[in-house]
Amino acid sequence: MDQSVRPASVSVIAWIWIVSGVFIIVSGVMGIDALSDLPELMPDKDLPKQVPPVLAVMMGLSHYLIWLTALQMVIAVLAVVAGVYYLKLRAWARGILELLTWVSLAMLISLGFFWLPMWMMTSEHFLPTDGSIDVQRVKFIGAVLGGVFMVVSAIPLAMMIRSLRSKAVGEAIRRAAGTK
C-alpha cells in the first residue's frame, strides 16, 4: 500500500494504541505476579459496616482482580492487533479502536466520579485535624487538580474519536480496500 494515502492521524492513533497495549500487557503481567505473591492481603468478603461505600467498592473488586487482569490482557492484545491493522487501513481495526477509545473515555469519566468522593473521604480522615493543615483547602485543591486532570486526559481521547470518525480516514480506508 502507498503510505502517502494514509492520513498522519492514522499512524499517530495506531501507534498510541500499540504502545499503550504493550504497556498494559506489561502491567497485567506484573499484576499477576503481584497477585500470586500477596493472596493474604486480600480482604475478607464480609466487610465491616463502617467502611465507606467507595472503599467497599474497591475492596469488593479486589476479589476479582485475577479476572479483571485477564480481561485487561485480552483488551491490550486486541488494542495491539487492531493498532497494527489500523496502520494497514483495515475498517474492522478502525471500529475496534473507536470502541476502545470510547470505553477509555467512559472509564476516565467514571474514574472521576469514583475518585472525587474517595479524595474527599481520605483527605478528611487521614489529614491531621489539629488545625495545622487547612483540610477544606486541601480537599478543594485536590478536587480542582482532579478535575483538571480529567479534562486534560479527556481531550486527546476526544480528538482520537474525532479523527477515527473523520471523512479523510474513512476515504483512506475505502481506497485501501479497493486496492486489494
Secondary structure per residue as TSV (DSSP state, phi and psi in degrees):
chain	resnum	aa	ss	phi	psi
A	1	M	-	360.0	141.3
A	2	D	-	-73.6	116.3
A	3	Q	G	-67.3	-18.0
A	4	S	G	-69.5	-19.0
A	5	V	G	-86.5	-7.4
A	6	R	S	-87.8	121.2
A	7	P	-	-60.4	147.1
A	8	A	H	-58.7	-34.1
A	9	S	H	-62.6	-29.3
A	10	V	H	-63.2	-47.3
A	11	S	H	-62.9	-44.0
A	12	V	H	-62.2	-50.2
A	13	I	H	-65.6	-43.1
A	14	A	H	-59.4	-46.7
A	15	W	H	-69.5	-33.4
A	16	I	H	-60.4	-45.5
A	17	W	H	-71.1	-36.1
A	18	I	H	-64.6	-50.5
A	19	V	H	-64.9	-44.3
A	20	S	H	-59.8	-43.2
A	21	G	H	-60.0	-42.4
A	22	V	H	-63.6	-44.7
A	23	F	H	-61.5	-39.9
A	24	I	H	-67.0	-37.3
A	25	I	H	-63.5	-46.9
A	26	V	H	-59.4	-43.8
A	27	S	H	-59.9	-42.0
A	28	G	H	-64.6	-42.1
A	29	V	H	-62.5	-43.9
A	30	M	H	-65.1	-37.1
A	31	G	H	-64.4	-42.6
A	32	I	H	-63.2	-42.2
A	33	D	H	-61.0	-44.2
A	34	A	H	-64.6	-40.4
A	35	L	H	-63.6	-36.3
A	36	S	H	-69.9	-25.2
A	37	D	H	-91.4	-17.3
A	38	L	-	-124.6	40.0
A	39	P	G	-65.7	-26.8
A	40	E	G	-70.8	-14.8
A	41	L	G	-85.7	-7.3
A	42	M	S	-69.6	132.5
A	43	P	-	-71.0	157.6
A	44	D	-	-66.3	156.2
A	45	K	S	-66.6	-32.4
A	46	D	S	-86.6	107.2
A	47	L	-	-88.6	145.0
A	48	P	-	-63.5	151.2
A	49	K	T	-67.2	-22.4
A	50	Q	T	-83.0	-0.4
A	51	V	S	-71.8	127.7
A	52	P	-	-59.8	148.1
A	53	P	H	-54.5	-41.8
A	54	V	H	-66.1	-35.4
A	55	L	H	-71.9	-35.0
A	56	A	H	-62.9	-37.5
A	57	V	H	-62.7	-47.4
A	58	M	H	-60.8	-45.1
A	59	M	H	-66.8	-36.8
A	60	G	H	-65.7	-40.8
A	61	L	H	-66.0	-25.0
A	62	S	G	-62.5	-22.3
A	63	H	G	-74.1	-14.0
A	64	Y	G	-115.5	17.6
A	65	L	H	-59.4	-38.3
A	66	I	H	-64.3	-38.9
A	67	W	H	-72.8	-39.0
A	68	L	H	-65.7	-36.3
A	69	T	H	-68.4	-39.9
A	70	A	H	-62.6	-43.0
A	71	L	H	-62.3	-41.4
A	72	Q	H	-57.0	-44.1
A	73	M	H	-67.1	-41.5
A	74	V	H	-62.5	-45.8
A	75	I	H	-64.0	-38.5
A	76	A	H	-64.4	-43.7
A	77	V	H	-62.8	-41.7
A	78	L	H	-60.3	-40.8
A	79	A	H	-63.8	-42.7
A	80	V	H	-64.9	-47.8
A	81	V	H	-63.3	-45.6
A	82	A	H	-63.9	-38.0
A	83	G	H	-61.7	-43.3
A	84	V	H	-62.9	-44.3
A	85	Y	H	-76.9	-21.2
A	86	Y	H	-69.3	-34.6
A	87	L	H	-60.6	-28.3
A	88	K	T	-91.2	8.3
A	89	L	T	60.7	43.9
A	90	R	-	-86.0	130.9
A	91	A	H	-61.5	-40.7
A	92	W	H	-62.9	-34.3
A	93	A	H	-67.6	-38.8
A	94	R	H	-59.6	-44.2
A	95	G	H	-63.0	-42.5
A	96	I	H	-66.6	-43.4
A	97	L	H	-66.6	-35.6
A	98	E	H	-65.2	-43.7
A	99	L	H	-60.1	-47.0
A	100	L	H	-62.0	-35.7
A	101	T	H	-69.9	-42.3
A	102	W	H	-62.2	-43.3
A	103	V	H	-63.0	-40.4
A	104	S	H	-61.8	-42.1
A	105	L	H	-64.5	-43.7
A	106	A	H	-63.1	-40.1
A	107	M	H	-66.8	-38.2
A	108	L	H	-62.4	-45.2
A	109	I	H	-64.8	-42.8
A	110	S	H	-61.6	-41.0
A	111	L	H	-59.1	-40.4
A	112	G	H	-61.3	-43.6
A	113	F	H	-69.4	-27.3
A	114	F	H	-83.2	-40.8
A	115	W	H	-67.7	-41.0
A	116	L	H	-59.3	-51.9
A	117	P	H	-64.4	-32.8
A	118	M	H	-64.6	-42.7
A	119	W	H	-61.8	-46.2
A	120	M	H	-61.2	-42.4
A	121	M	H	-67.5	-48.5
A	122	T	H	-69.1	-38.9
A	123	S	H	-67.7	-30.5
A	124	E	H	-75.9	-36.5
A	125	H	H	-90.2	-22.4
A	126	F	H	-111.0	-7.4
A	127	L	S	-91.0	152.3
A	128	P	-	-64.0	141.9
A	129	T	-	-105.3	15.2
A	130	D	S	-84.4	5.9
A	131	G	S	90.6	-4.2
A	132	S	S	-70.8	-21.8
A	133	I	S	-130.5	133.7
A	134	D	-	-79.3	96.5
A	135	V	H	-61.4	-40.1
A	136	Q	H	-63.6	-37.9
A	137	R	H	-66.5	-43.0
A	138	V	H	-62.3	-43.0
A	139	K	H	-61.2	-43.4
A	140	F	H	-65.3	-47.9
A	141	I	H	-60.5	-44.0
A	142	G	H	-62.5	-40.2
A	143	A	H	-65.3	-42.6
A	144	V	H	-64.5	-46.5
A	145	L	H	-62.5	-39.2
A	146	G	H	-62.5	-42.3
A	147	G	H	-64.1	-42.8
A	148	V	H	-61.9	-43.9
A	149	F	H	-58.9	-43.8
A	150	M	H	-62.3	-44.9
A	151	V	H	-65.8	-46.4
A	152	V	H	-62.8	-35.5
A	153	S	H	-76.2	-30.0
A	154	A	H	-76.5	-28.8
A	155	I	H	-59.4	-49.8
A	156	P	H	-62.7	-35.3
A	157	L	H	-65.5	-42.1
A	158	A	H	-63.3	-39.5
A	159	M	H	-64.9	-38.1
A	160	M	H	-64.2	-44.6
A	161	I	H	-60.7	-44.7
A	162	R	H	-59.2	-44.0
A	163	S	H	-67.7	-43.4
A	164	L	H	-59.9	-31.3
A	165	R	T	-94.2	2.0
A	166	S	-	-69.4	155.8
A	167	K	H	-64.0	-40.6
A	168	A	H	-61.6	-42.0
A	169	V	H	-67.2	-43.8
A	170	G	H	-58.7	-42.8
A	171	E	H	-66.4	-40.1
A	172	A	H	-63.7	-40.0
A	173	I	H	-67.0	-41.5
A	174	R	H	-64.6	-40.0
A	175	R	H	-64.0	-43.0
A	176	A	H	-64.5	-37.5
A	177	A	H	-68.7	-30.7
A	178	G	H	-77.8	-15.2
A	179	T	T	-90.6	-1.6
A	180	K	-	-83.3	360.0
